[in-house]
Structures are given as structure tokens and as C-alpha cells.
Amino acid sequence: MGSLPRRLLAPWAVLLLALQLAGASHVIHRSLEATPAPATVPSSIVSPLLRTGYHFQPPMNWINGCDCWDGETHRCQIRTPPLYYKGWYHLFYQYNPKGAVWGNIVWAHSVSRDLINWIALETAIEPSIPSDKHGCWSGSATLLADGTPAILYTGITRPDINYQVQNVAFPKNKSDPLLREWVKPGYNPIAVPEAGVINATQFRDPTTAWYADGQWRMLVGGVWGTRGKAYVYRSRDFKRWGRAKHPLHSAMTGMWECPDFFPVAGPAQQNGLDTAVVAGAKYVLKNSLDLTRYDYYTIGSYDSKADRYVPDNPAGDYRRLRYDYGNFYASKTFYDPAKRRRVLWGWANESDSVADDKAKGWAGIQAIPRKIWLDPSGKQLLQWPVEEVEKLRGKPVTVAGKVVKPGDHFEVTGLGSYQADVEVSFEVSSLEKAEPFDPAYDNDAQKLCGIKGADVKGGVGPFGLWVLASADLQEKTAVFFRVFKDGYGKPKVLMCTDPTKSSLNPDLYKPTFAGFVDTDISSGKISLRSLIDRSVVESFGAGGKTCILSRVYPSIAIGKGAHLYVFNNGQADVKVSHLTAWEMKKPLMNGA
């Protein structure tokens, strides 16, 4: 047999082969090294043992959002779109290549085969044309009818004010599965704010576009006065866009950032739906509220002829559901055709200080991607970590049938609990001693948790986990349930994360986070899953009905000094029906 003909590989194919054979080196700028901690920054803050092990982040510097908790004001850059293309997951994110604070923002780009192991590529988008000369802000990705990816994003056109317009970019070579280069057509911008109708400094974050009745649609977030709005723009050719006379939806809530709009399958159906008009399907409209720094959503109906959305709950815009009741903002979803699911990404900022971030050399992480679907009741979404995260699990440690008496606790040993995945099923012996619920807190679970924290003894609960705890329990972060009874004698379940004792370090922001859990606990049974990752605790109550992410910075409960406990500070016995904990391995993370 003669020799096989030689074939030249395309440049992207050479890169792909090299990445697969040799792993990846991170190509995002490494221009700044973490500086020695100044005297005002505790040495534990800059410890590499507080840098997350399996949550997404670049090796250093700033990603996404802004630290507003300490009174300093920074202009936020919202997160950017995920995308699945030719066998690769793409994550684009706002990144400062020059430091661990907001500024110099570009669209960084990483790719993955499994949403867990990530390879960093070159910058995807940076300021280069008049309509984004002073900033490339957030946007979303869309696949056109012929399979071409498109990115819609907000550009800043003026140096004196954040004058916002919408732009589009396309891959330079759509046969490249890594989508390493993007080009901006000359007809940008594709949408501009109209004087007297749209606030030009509050006009941003275009959504994934969808096609219906011969036209593409996209939403752009905005505000007029105090009314948050999801503006509708239409196009027949994806080049020329016009604004509809009325918004898709609006409410008196303040600015709507980072809107997201997508259909969901019927109640309890876990398969996702692509962003398209689906007859009879329920839709989710989510907005990130600039005033509160939380993400809220409603479930309702979409009339594609009128381009109107109506929430099922008439009060839903004000008695709002949240994806996550903790440190979780500027989220985006995407449809994953490989596994027919809708996946949610969210950003978690730091809750230390700007000085701390500069000393660490990094700031911001992504939450673990979550599969989302409609609850059997049809009234809320359920969320669960994508199944791929389970690949990181090591040898399991199990506890079964252990009763925790009032005031008692026990340690779960046999694993490195500073980087772990814990699933536990509780069973309360009786609900008779549940405390009466004060309806004044019906809309403020977080305030109730702040008053009745983990160390405040109750009737039924608090019971749950102490994670990232020191051996002497000087430091501990509590994730727990507490059961009340409403005025009709019906149980009402509160889920809390209480980090008030998470660190001996001073000057940290340590808020309690909480949400009510819409679950039937009449049998006494409830479940909890917590993903523990050094400086983040991400928890899922009752199978994903209520989720809470919290950032913590222990000073002694780090590395091998971190312990895991089950506790019960209520008056009723609590049985651990089953607990399994896994130490988590570190994935490939952008070369870090």
C-alpha cells in the first residue's frame, strides 16, 4: 500500500490537538502578580488555600460585577453569554487583564468539553470600533438558522458618560470550533437609545435572540423613572433592528440588568427547551435588579403575536422568586443541545475588601453551573448542579441512621472537608415544638435568619451542617433549616446560611442569607446538598427548591484545618437518615 496523502491542519485544529494532548497553558494576561499583603490585610486572606478549587475562575485578576457592599462605587460589568458549539462549551466573561479591581474590561474566553475542566483562550472581544470604543459590556449569544454564532453586546461610545448602544459580532471562521477570533460588521451599532424615550445610560445587556413570525427578537434591559423595562427589538435580517412600541414587560422595580427570557417544559419535565417560541409552553423572565444586587424571576405566558409577557402570579413582580437567596448575580442561561437541558450560570463577587482583593490578586468566581427545570407545582424552578461535577468526587464517607439530640453535634471525618460535596437527608422526630411564625417576615427571610441565626436555639431547628469549621468551633459557617408554624398550623420551612462566625478576620462582610422552602415537611423529612470549596459554600435545599451561595474567608478553618459537623440546636431529635460526603478533586482550571 502506498503512503497516505499528507493533509495540512487548519491553525485551529493544530491548537485543538495541542490542547488535548498536552493540556492548556492559560493565555489570559499575567501582567500583574499578587502583591505582598499590606499590614492591614490578614495573611490568611492571601492564602492560596482560600482560592477556590473547582469553581470557575481565571488564574488571577478581576472577573464580572462590582464590589458595592463597602460603600465604594464601581461601575459593574455584567457577565456574558455561555454557548455550546461544535462539541465545545464556551464561556465568555468580563475580565480585567491588568488587576483585581474593575476596569480595562475585555471579553475573556474559555472553553470546555464538560463544563468542569476549562481551557483559557485569547480575548474574544475588546474595544476596537466607534460603537464600543469606551467599553465592551455584557450581552448574549445566539445561533442563527444556518448555525452561525452571533454575539449581541452593549458598547460604550462616549468617554464622559456611559452612553450605551447595542452591537453584534460574528466569528471570523465559523469552522473553528474554538471560535478564537471575532469580527464586528460595519453596520454597528444595531440599536441606539432614542432621546426622550430611553435612558441612554441605562440601556444594556441584550438577550439571546429568538425567531418567531418571520422576525428575530431580542430584549434589552432598561429603566424609565423607576420602572424597569425589557425593551423588545425586532429584525428580519439580524442587521437592521427596530424597537417595538411597548416593552415585553415592565414593573416599578428600578433598573433591569441582564434580562433573560426562555421557555421551560411542563411541570417536572427536566428536559430543556431551546430559546424559541414553543406553543403552550411556560416562559421565564429573569432580571438582575441594580437596586438590590439580586436576580429575580417570574413564570408566565408569552404572546408572540403581541410580544407581551404576563406573569402567572399578578403580584409576581413584587413578591419575587429568586434563583439564589445568597451571593449570586447577573446570571445567564443557555440551552445545551448535547444533553437537552437548560443550564444556569451566575456570578459571585467577593465579600472581603478592595484592599484584600488587590493583595490576593484575584476577585470573583462563577457558581457551579446548574441544570434548571419547572417544579411539579409549576410555580417555581428547580436547580441542581450539573451532573458533570460528580466526576470530581473522590472516595465517599457515609453516615446513616444517626440521631442528633437537642444541643448535640458530631463530626464527619475521613475526608478533606475544605473542598467537598455533601448530601444529607434529615428526618425530624416531631414538628409539635415548631415556633409560631411571625407574618411580618413573610417577605423577608433574610431578616428572620439574621434574628434567629444558627446559635439561637429553637423548637424544630436550627439543624444542619457546620462547614469550614475549626476544631474548636471558633470559626464555622452554618447551613441549616428551621421549621415554624403559620397561623393555620401549617409548617413553614426557613433555610439559612449563617456565616457570622465564619472567620476571626476583622472587617469582612458576613451577611446571613435565607429563603423559605416551599416543601411538604409533614413527614419530617428534608434534604440538603452543600458544595464546599475553600471560600464558597453553595447549598441546595429540598432537591433544589431553595439555593444559597455564600462567600466566606476563614482564618484557621482552611486546608486541613477545616472540619465538617452536623448539629442540632432545636428541641426535637433529628435523625441523619443518610449522609454522603466526598472530597472533591481539582479540575483543569484555565491553567491555574
Secondary structure in CASP SS format (residue, H / E / C, confidence):
PFRMAT SS
TARGET T0000
AUTHOR 0000-0000-0000
METHOD secondary structure of the structure
MODEL  1
M C 1.00
G C 1.00
S C 1.00
L C 1.00
P C 1.00
R C 1.00
R C 1.00
L C 1.00
L C 1.00
A C 1.00
P H 1.00
W H 1.00
A H 1.00
V H 1.00
L H 1.00
L H 1.00
L H 1.00
A H 1.00
L H 1.00
Q H 1.00
L H 1.00
A H 1.00
G C 1.00
A C 1.00
S C 1.00
H C 1.00
V C 1.00
I C 1.00
H C 1.00
R C 1.00
S C 1.00
L C 1.00
E C 1.00
A C 1.00
T C 1.00
P C 1.00
A C 1.00
P C 1.00
A C 1.00
T C 1.00
V C 1.00
P C 1.00
S H 1.00
S H 1.00
I H 1.00
V H 1.00
S C 1.00
P H 1.00
L H 1.00
L H 1.00
R C 1.00
T C 1.00
G C 1.00
Y C 1.00
H C 1.00
F E 1.00
Q C 1.00
P C 1.00
P C 1.00
M C 1.00
N E 1.00
W E 1.00
I E 1.00
N C 1.00
G C 1.00
C C 1.00
D C 1.00
C C 1.00
W C 1.00
D C 1.00
G C 1.00
E C 1.00
T C 1.00
H C 1.00
R C 1.00
C C 1.00
Q C 1.00
I C 1.00
R C 1.00
T C 1.00
P C 1.00
P E 1.00
L E 1.00
Y E 1.00
Y E 1.00
K C 1.00
G C 1.00
W E 1.00
Y E 1.00
H E 1.00
L E 1.00
F E 1.00
Y E 1.00
Q E 1.00
Y E 1.00
N E 1.00
P C 1.00
K C 1.00
G C 1.00
A C 1.00
V C 1.00
W C 1.00
G C 1.00
N C 1.00
I C 1.00
V E 1.00
W E 1.00
A E 1.00
H E 1.00
S E 1.00
V E 1.00
S E 1.00
R C 1.00
D C 1.00
L C 1.00
I C 1.00
N C 1.00
W E 1.00
I E 1.00
A E 1.00
L C 1.00
E C 1.00
T C 1.00
A C 1.00
I E 1.00
E C 1.00
P C 1.00
S C 1.00
I C 1.00
P H 1.00
S H 1.00
D H 1.00
K C 1.00
H C 1.00
G C 1.00
C E 1.00
W E 1.00
S E 1.00
G E 1.00
S E 1.00
A E 1.00
T E 1.00
L E 1.00
L C 1.00
A C 1.00
D C 1.00
G C 1.00
T C 1.00
P E 1.00
A E 1.00
I E 1.00
L E 1.00
Y E 1.00
T E 1.00
G E 1.00
I E 1.00
T C 1.00
R C 1.00
P C 1.00
D C 1.00
I C 1.00
N C 1.00
Y C 1.00
Q E 1.00
V E 1.00
Q E 1.00
N E 1.00
V E 1.00
A E 1.00
F E 1.00
P E 1.00
K C 1.00
N C 1.00
K C 1.00
S C 1.00
D C 1.00
P C 1.00
L C 1.00
L C 1.00
R C 1.00
E C 1.00
W E 1.00
V E 1.00
K C 1.00
P C 1.00
G C 1.00
Y C 1.00
N C 1.00
P C 1.00
I C 1.00
A E 1.00
V C 1.00
P C 1.00
E C 1.00
A C 1.00
G C 1.00
V C 1.00
I C 1.00
N C 1.00
A C 1.00
T C 1.00
Q C 1.00
F E 1.00
R E 1.00
D C 1.00
P C 1.00
T C 1.00
T C 1.00
A C 1.00
W E 1.00
Y E 1.00
A E 1.00
D C 1.00
G C 1.00
Q E 1.00
W E 1.00
R E 1.00
M E 1.00
L E 1.00
V E 1.00
G E 1.00
G E 1.00
V E 1.00
W E 1.00
G C 1.00
T C 1.00
R E 1.00
G E 1.00
K E 1.00
A E 1.00
Y E 1.00
V E 1.00
Y E 1.00
R E 1.00
S E 1.00
R C 1.00
D C 1.00
F C 1.00
K C 1.00
R C 1.00
W C 1.00
G E 1.00
R E 1.00
A C 1.00
K C 1.00
H C 1.00
P C 1.00
L C 1.00
H E 1.00
S E 1.00
A E 1.00
M C 1.00
T C 1.00
G C 1.00
M C 1.00
W E 1.00
E E 1.00
C E 1.00
P E 1.00
D E 1.00
F E 1.00
F E 1.00
P E 1.00
V E 1.00
A C 1.00
G C 1.00
P C 1.00
A C 1.00
Q C 1.00
Q C 1.00
N C 1.00
G E 1.00
L C 1.00
D C 1.00
T C 1.00
A C 1.00
V C 1.00
V C 1.00
A C 1.00
G C 1.00
A C 1.00
K E 1.00
Y E 1.00
V E 1.00
L E 1.00
K E 1.00
N E 1.00
S E 1.00
L E 1.00
D C 1.00
L C 1.00
T C 1.00
R C 1.00
Y E 1.00
D E 1.00
Y E 1.00
Y E 1.00
T E 1.00
I E 1.00
G E 1.00
S E 1.00
Y E 1.00
D E 1.00
S C 1.00
K C 1.00
A C 1.00
D C 1.00
R E 1.00
Y E 1.00
V E 1.00
P E 1.00
D C 1.00
N C 1.00
P C 1.00
A C 1.00
G C 1.00
D C 1.00
Y C 1.00
R C 1.00
R C 1.00
L E 1.00
R E 1.00
Y C 1.00
D C 1.00
Y C 1.00
G C 1.00
N C 1.00
F C 1.00
Y E 1.00
A E 1.00
S E 1.00
K E 1.00
T E 1.00
F E 1.00
Y E 1.00
D E 1.00
P C 1.00
A C 1.00
K C 1.00
R C 1.00
R E 1.00
R E 1.00
V E 1.00
L E 1.00
W E 1.00
G E 1.00
W E 1.00
A E 1.00
N C 1.00
E C 1.00
S C 1.00
D C 1.00
S C 1.00
V H 1.00
A H 1.00
D H 1.00
D H 1.00
K H 1.00
A H 1.00
K H 1.00
G C 1.00
W E 1.00
A E 1.00
G C 1.00
I E 1.00
Q E 1.00
A C 1.00
I C 1.00
P C 1.00
R E 1.00
K E 1.00
I E 1.00
W E 1.00
L E 1.00
D C 1.00
P C 1.00
S C 1.00
G C 1.00
K C 1.00
Q C 1.00
L E 1.00
L E 1.00
Q E 1.00
W E 1.00
P E 1.00
V C 1.00
E H 1.00
E H 1.00
V H 1.00
E H 1.00
K H 1.00
L H 1.00
R E 1.00
G E 1.00
K E 1.00
P E 1.00
V E 1.00
T E 1.00
V E 1.00
A E 1.00
G E 1.00
K E 1.00
V E 1.00
V E 1.00
K C 1.00
P C 1.00
G C 1.00
D C 1.00
H E 1.00
F E 1.00
E E 1.00
V E 1.00
T C 1.00
G C 1.00
L C 1.00
G C 1.00
S C 1.00
Y C 1.00
Q E 1.00
A E 1.00
D E 1.00
V E 1.00
E E 1.00
V E 1.00
S E 1.00
F E 1.00
E E 1.00
V E 1.00
S C 1.00
S C 1.00
L C 1.00
E C 1.00
K C 1.00
A C 1.00
E E 1.00
P E 1.00
F C 1.00
D C 1.00
P H 1.00
A H 1.00
Y H 1.00
D C 1.00
N C 1.00
D C 1.00
A H 1.00
Q H 1.00
K H 1.00
L H 1.00
C H 1.00
G H 1.00
I H 1.00
K C 1.00
G C 1.00
A C 1.00
D C 1.00
V C 1.00
K C 1.00
G C 1.00
G C 1.00
V E 1.00
G E 1.00
P E 1.00
F E 1.00
G E 1.00
L E 1.00
W E 1.00
V E 1.00
L E 1.00
A E 1.00
S C 1.00
A C 1.00
D C 1.00
L C 1.00
Q C 1.00
E C 1.00
K C 1.00
T E 1.00
A E 1.00
V E 1.00
F E 1.00
F E 1.00
R E 1.00
V E 1.00
F E 1.00
K E 1.00
D C 1.00
G C 1.00
Y C 1.00
G C 1.00
K C 1.00
P E 1.00
K E 1.00
V E 1.00
L E 1.00
M E 1.00
C E 1.00
T E 1.00
D E 1.00
P C 1.00
T C 1.00
K C 1.00
S C 1.00
S C 1.00
L C 1.00
N C 1.00
P C 1.00
D C 1.00
L C 1.00
Y C 1.00
K C 1.00
P C 1.00
T C 1.00
F E 1.00
A E 1.00
G E 1.00
F E 1.00
V E 1.00
D C 1.00
T C 1.00
D C 1.00
I C 1.00
S C 1.00
S C 1.00
G C 1.00
K E 1.00
I E 1.00
S E 1.00
L E 1.00
R E 1.00
S E 1.00
L E 1.00
I E 1.00
D E 1.00
R C 1.00
S C 1.00
V E 1.00
V E 1.00
E E 1.00
S E 1.00
F E 1.00
G E 1.00
A C 1.00
G C 1.00
G C 1.00
K C 1.00
T E 1.00
C E 1.00
I E 1.00
L E 1.00
S E 1.00
R E 1.00
V C 1.00
Y C 1.00
P C 1.00
S C 1.00
I C 1.00
A C 1.00
I C 1.00
G H 1.00
K H 1.00
G H 1.00
A C 1.00
H E 1.00
L E 1.00
Y E 1.00
V E 1.00
F E 1.00
N E 1.00
N C 1.00
G C 1.00
Q C 1.00
A C 1.00
D C 1.00
V E 1.00
K E 1.00
V E 1.00
S E 1.00
H E 1.00
L E 1.00
T E 1.00
A E 1.00
W E 1.00
E E 1.00
M E 1.00
K C 1.00
K C 1.00
P C 1.00
L C 1.00
M E 1.00
N C 1.00
G C 1.00
A C 1.00
END
